[in-house]
Amino acid sequence: MTASNAPSTIAKKATNVSLSETVLADAKALRINISQAAEAGVARAVAERRAELWVAENAKAFECWNDYVEKNGLPLAKYRSF
């Protein structure tokens, strides 16, 4: 579930965020909800970091698979029609 469609029953924790005066003024002028925007940005950063960690944790598996394909070709390649 993403922050944009999260039910309002999810507990929230207050926190302090420092923003540049320009960004804050622009957001207010555009009627952007700072809390929602910050939560969405942090959620995106968390997802990106988790993806980076997953790739790093599975790097050996990728390397092994690439070595296998280089030596043996793709499994079932003879059945490919493209």
C-alpha positions in Angstrom: 0.0 0.0 0.0 1.4 3.4 -0.9 1.3 6.5 1.1 -1.2 8.1 -1.3 -3.8 5.5 -0.7 -3.1 4.6 2.9 -6.1 4.5 5.1 -6.4 7.3 7.7 -6.4 4.7 10.5 -2.6 4.1 10.1 -0.8 5.6 13.1 1.3 8.6 12.4 4.4 9.9 14.2 5.2 13.6 14.3 8.7 14.5 13.2 10.6 17.7 12.3 11.7 18.3 8.8 13.9 21.2 7.6 13.2 22.6 4.2 14.6 25.5 2.3 12.5 28.6 2.6 12.0 28.7 -1.2 10.8 25.1 -1.4 8.4 25.6 1.5 7.0 28.8 0.1 6.5 27.2 -3.3 4.8 24.2 -1.8 2.5 26.4 0.2 1.7 28.6 -2.8 0.8 25.4 -4.8 -1.2 24.1 -1.9 0.9 21.0 -1.6 0.4 19.0 1.6 3.9 19.0 3.1 3.3 16.0 5.3 1.9 13.9 2.4 4.7 15.0 0.1 7.4 14.3 2.6 5.9 10.9 3.4 5.7 10.0 -0.3 9.3 11.1 -0.8 10.6 9.2 2.2 8.6 6.1 1.1 10.1 6.3 -2.4 13.7 6.7 -0.9 13.0 3.7 1.3 11.9 1.6 -1.6 14.9 2.6 -3.7 17.3 1.8 -0.9 15.7 -1.6 -0.3 16.0 -2.3 -4.0 19.7 -1.3 -4.0 20.3 -3.6 -1.0 18.5 -6.4 -2.6 20.6 -6.1 -5.7 23.8 -6.0 -3.6 22.7 -9.0 -1.5 22.0 -11.0 -4.7 25.0 -9.9 -6.7 26.6 -13.3 -6.4 23.5 -15.0 -7.8 23.4 -12.6 -10.8 27.1 -13.3 -11.4 26.6 -17.1 -11.3 23.6 -16.9 -13.6 25.4 -14.7 -16.1 28.4 -17.1 -16.1 26.0 -20.1 -16.7 24.3 -18.3 -19.6 27.6 -17.3 -21.1 28.9 -20.9 -20.9 25.7 -22.8 -21.7 23.3 -20.3 -23.4 19.8 -19.6 -22.3 17.8 -22.6 -21.1 15.1 -23.6 -23.6 16.7 -21.2 -26.2 15.9 -23.7 -28.9 12.2 -23.2 -28.3 12.4 -19.4 -28.8 10.6 -18.1 -31.9 12.2 -14.7 -31.8 
